[in-house]
Amino acid sequence: MDYIRSLLELITSKEELYDRKAIDLSLKEIASAWNRDALCEDSSISPFITGENIKMIDRSFLHDVSLAIKKIQDEGLISFEYTIGGYYYSLAHQKDGYQKPSISNLTNLDSIQDKIYLEIVGDIDAYLQNPLKENDRRIKLFISQDEGIYKNEITRKPNYPISGRRSKIITRLENGKKVGSSLIKLFNIDYQMLSKEIGEINDNFREKLKLEKNLIVSVETGGYKLNDESYDIKFIK
């Protein structure tokens, strides 16, 4: 089963039902849409003690839910807001001393009635009608001199504000590979400083946008280029 498509169809059905962009999905609803059993027997508790087999949330199911939601978020279609699991945590009203909710928190849910709250920020219908080939499923990035680098064209969050020489290095790579010698001449720096600047761009980029792949990669034949194999990059003029 295509879990991504099934989950997107469930999200749009909820949007149409309630006519709103902010929706909630229970784990039970997701399990039903995926035709999966969200529960498994807890082998740590003997049925001789309780008189019955005790069931708990299937961790592999929660893991698959987390991966599916992260993929949909990376496509710029939804924004993961918060989860509810006994207590109500909101990213918009985060208090000091509380752990910031994230997609990984889904693995801590313990009831199939627990809900995941999402905000629809992209055109899911268009995505479903025009699915990309698997090898074209790059993460969309937008680069703006005013707004920085961000994944979501609507919310522009999360983003990596960037300016000065580092911004110019990225802009210089917009049209393809550039050899190191041309970059050090343009910015009046040496190879060591260029390498340091690119390394820090990549470190900040991965940290602030919660991504795994570097923005700038080296080329075997020499020089640097933007990582257009992992990212679908659009410059906002």
C-alpha positions as CSV (number, residue, x, y, z in Angstrom):
1,M,0.0,0.0,0.0
2,D,1.1,3.6,-0.7
3,Y,1.0,4.9,2.8
4,I,1.8,8.5,1.7
5,R,-1.1,8.7,-0.8
6,S,-3.5,7.0,1.7
7,L,-2.6,9.4,4.4
8,L,-3.0,12.4,2.1
9,E,-6.4,11.2,1.0
10,L,-7.4,10.9,4.6
11,I,-6.2,14.4,5.3
12,T,-8.2,15.9,2.4
13,S,-11.3,14.0,3.4
14,K,-11.1,15.5,6.8
15,E,-10.5,19.0,5.3
16,E,-13.7,18.6,3.1
17,L,-15.7,17.2,6.1
18,Y,-14.9,20.1,8.4
19,D,-14.1,22.8,5.7
20,R,-10.9,23.9,7.5
21,K,-7.2,23.8,7.1
22,A,-6.3,22.8,10.7
23,I,-7.3,19.1,11.2
24,D,-6.7,16.3,13.6
25,L,-6.2,12.6,12.9
26,S,-6.5,9.9,15.4
27,L,-4.1,6.9,15.2
28,K,-7.2,4.7,14.9
29,E,-8.2,6.6,11.7
30,I,-4.8,6.2,10.2
31,A,-4.6,2.5,11.0
32,S,-8.0,2.0,9.4
33,A,-7.0,4.0,6.3
34,W,-3.8,1.8,6.0
35,N,-5.7,-1.4,6.8
36,R,-3.2,-2.1,9.6
37,D,-3.6,-3.2,13.2
38,A,-2.2,-0.4,15.4
39,L,-2.1,-2.7,18.4
40,C,0.1,-5.6,19.4
41,E,0.2,-7.9,22.4
42,D,2.4,-6.8,25.3
43,S,4.6,-9.9,25.9
44,S,6.0,-8.4,29.1
45,I,2.7,-9.0,30.9
46,S,1.5,-12.5,31.5
47,P,-2.2,-13.2,30.7
48,F,-2.2,-15.4,33.8
49,I,-1.8,-12.3,35.9
50,T,-4.4,-10.1,34.2
51,G,-6.7,-12.9,32.9
52,E,-6.4,-11.5,29.4
53,N,-3.9,-10.6,26.8
54,I,-2.8,-6.9,27.1
55,K,-2.4,-4.9,24.0
56,M,-0.2,-1.9,23.4
57,I,0.5,0.4,20.5
58,D,2.6,-1.2,17.8
59,R,5.9,0.7,17.7
60,S,6.5,-0.2,14.1
61,F,3.2,1.3,13.2
62,L,4.0,4.6,15.0
63,H,7.4,4.6,13.3
64,D,5.7,4.4,9.9
65,V,3.3,7.1,10.8
66,S,6.2,9.4,11.8
67,L,8.1,8.8,8.6
68,A,4.9,9.4,6.4
69,I,4.1,12.7,8.2
70,K,7.7,13.8,7.9
71,K,7.7,13.0,4.2
72,I,4.5,15.0,3.6
73,Q,5.9,17.9,5.6
74,D,9.1,17.9,3.6
75,E,7.0,18.1,0.4
76,G,5.6,21.4,1.8
77,L,2.0,20.0,2.0
78,I,1.4,20.1,5.7
79,S,2.8,21.6,8.8
80,F,3.1,19.3,11.9
81,E,1.6,21.3,14.8
82,Y,1.4,19.2,17.9
83,T,0.3,16.0,19.5
84,I,-2.0,15.2,22.3
85,G,-1.2,12.4,24.7
86,G,-2.7,13.1,28.1
87,Y,-1.6,16.7,27.9
88,Y,-2.0,19.4,25.3
89,Y,1.2,20.9,23.9
90,S,1.2,23.7,21.3
91,L,4.2,24.9,19.4
92,A,2.6,28.4,19.4
93,H,2.3,28.5,23.2
94,Q,5.5,26.8,24.3
95,K,6.4,27.3,27.9
96,D,9.9,27.2,29.5
97,G,10.6,23.8,30.9
98,Y,8.4,21.8,28.5
99,Q,9.9,19.7,25.7
100,K,9.2,21.1,22.3
101,P,6.9,18.7,20.4
102,S,8.2,17.2,17.2
103,I,7.3,14.5,14.8
104,S,9.5,12.1,16.8
105,N,7.1,12.6,19.8
106,L,4.6,10.4,17.9
107,T,6.5,7.3,19.0
108,N,5.6,8.3,22.6
109,L,1.8,8.1,22.0
110,D,0.2,5.2,23.8
111,S,-3.5,5.1,22.8
112,I,-5.1,4.6,19.4
113,Q,-7.4,7.5,20.3
114,D,-4.5,9.9,20.6
115,K,-4.6,12.6,17.9
116,I,-2.1,14.3,15.6
117,Y,-2.8,17.9,14.8
118,L,-1.8,19.2,11.3
119,E,-2.2,22.3,9.3
120,I,-2.7,22.0,5.5
121,V,-0.4,24.5,3.8
122,G,0.1,23.0,0.3
123,D,-2.1,21.9,-2.6
124,I,-2.6,18.2,-1.8
125,D,-5.1,17.7,-4.7
126,A,-2.6,18.9,-7.2
127,Y,0.1,16.6,-5.7
128,L,-2.2,13.6,-5.9
129,Q,-3.1,14.3,-9.5
130,N,0.5,14.8,-10.6
131,P,2.6,12.4,-8.5
132,L,6.3,12.8,-9.1
133,K,8.5,9.9,-10.1
134,E,10.3,8.4,-7.2
135,N,13.7,9.6,-8.5
136,D,12.3,13.2,-8.8
137,R,11.1,13.4,-5.2
138,R,13.5,16.1,-4.1
139,I,12.8,18.4,-1.2
140,K,11.7,21.8,-2.4
141,L,13.8,24.7,-1.3
142,F,13.3,28.5,-1.8
143,I,16.2,30.9,-1.6
144,S,15.5,34.6,-1.1
145,Q,17.9,37.4,-0.3
146,D,15.2,39.0,1.9
147,E,13.7,35.9,3.6
148,G,16.7,33.5,3.5
149,I,16.4,29.8,2.7
150,Y,13.1,28.0,3.6
151,K,11.2,24.8,2.7
152,N,7.6,26.0,2.8
153,E,6.7,28.7,0.2
154,I,3.6,29.8,2.2
155,T,4.7,29.9,5.8
156,R,8.4,30.4,4.9
157,K,9.3,28.3,8.0
158,P,11.6,26.9,9.1
159,N,14.1,29.2,7.5
160,Y,17.8,29.9,7.5
161,P,18.4,33.7,7.4
162,I,21.6,34.3,5.4
163,S,23.4,37.4,4.2
164,G,26.7,38.9,3.3
165,R,29.4,36.8,1.6
166,R,27.7,33.5,2.4
167,S,24.5,34.6,0.6
168,K,26.6,35.8,-2.4
169,I,28.4,32.4,-2.5
170,I,25.0,30.6,-2.8
171,T,23.7,33.1,-5.4
172,R,26.9,32.6,-7.4
173,L,26.1,28.9,-7.6
174,E,22.6,29.4,-8.9
175,N,23.5,28.7,-12.5
176,G,25.7,25.6,-12.0
177,K,29.1,24.5,-11.0
178,K,31.8,27.1,-10.2
179,V,35.5,26.2,-9.8
180,G,37.2,27.1,-6.6
181,S,39.7,29.5,-8.2
182,S,36.9,31.7,-9.6
183,L,35.2,31.9,-6.2
184,I,38.3,32.8,-4.2
185,K,39.2,35.5,-6.8
186,L,35.6,36.9,-6.8
187,F,35.5,37.1,-3.0
188,N,39.2,37.9,-2.4
189,I,39.7,34.9,0.0
190,D,41.9,31.8,0.0
191,Y,40.9,28.2,-0.5
192,Q,41.0,27.5,3.3
193,M,38.5,30.4,4.0
194,L,36.3,29.3,1.1
195,S,36.1,25.8,2.4
196,K,35.4,27.1,5.9
197,E,32.6,29.4,4.7
198,I,30.9,26.5,2.7
199,G,31.2,24.2,5.6
200,E,29.5,26.6,8.0
201,I,26.8,27.3,5.4
202,N,26.1,23.6,5.2
203,D,26.2,23.1,9.0
204,N,23.7,26.0,9.6
205,F,21.5,24.9,6.7
206,R,21.1,21.3,8.0
207,E,20.6,22.5,11.6
208,K,18.1,25.2,11.0
209,L,16.0,23.4,8.3
210,K,16.3,20.0,10.0
211,L,17.7,18.4,6.8
212,E,20.3,15.7,6.3
213,K,22.0,16.6,3.0
214,N,24.3,19.5,2.4
215,L,23.1,22.5,0.4
216,I,26.5,22.9,-1.3
217,V,28.5,19.9,-2.5
218,S,31.9,19.5,-4.1
219,V,32.3,18.2,-7.6
220,E,34.7,15.4,-8.5
221,T,36.1,17.4,-11.4
222,G,36.7,20.3,-9.1
223,G,34.7,23.2,-7.7
224,Y,31.3,23.4,-6.0
225,K,27.6,23.4,-6.9
226,L,24.2,23.4,-5.3
227,N,22.9,20.0,-4.3
228,D,20.3,19.7,-7.0
229,E,20.2,15.9,-6.7
230,S,18.6,16.2,-3.2
231,Y,16.9,19.5,-3.5
232,D,14.6,21.2,-6.0
233,I,15.9,24.7,-5.6
234,K,14.0,27.9,-6.6
235,F,15.5,31.4,-6.3
236,I,13.0,34.1,-5.4
237,K,14.0,37.3,-7.1
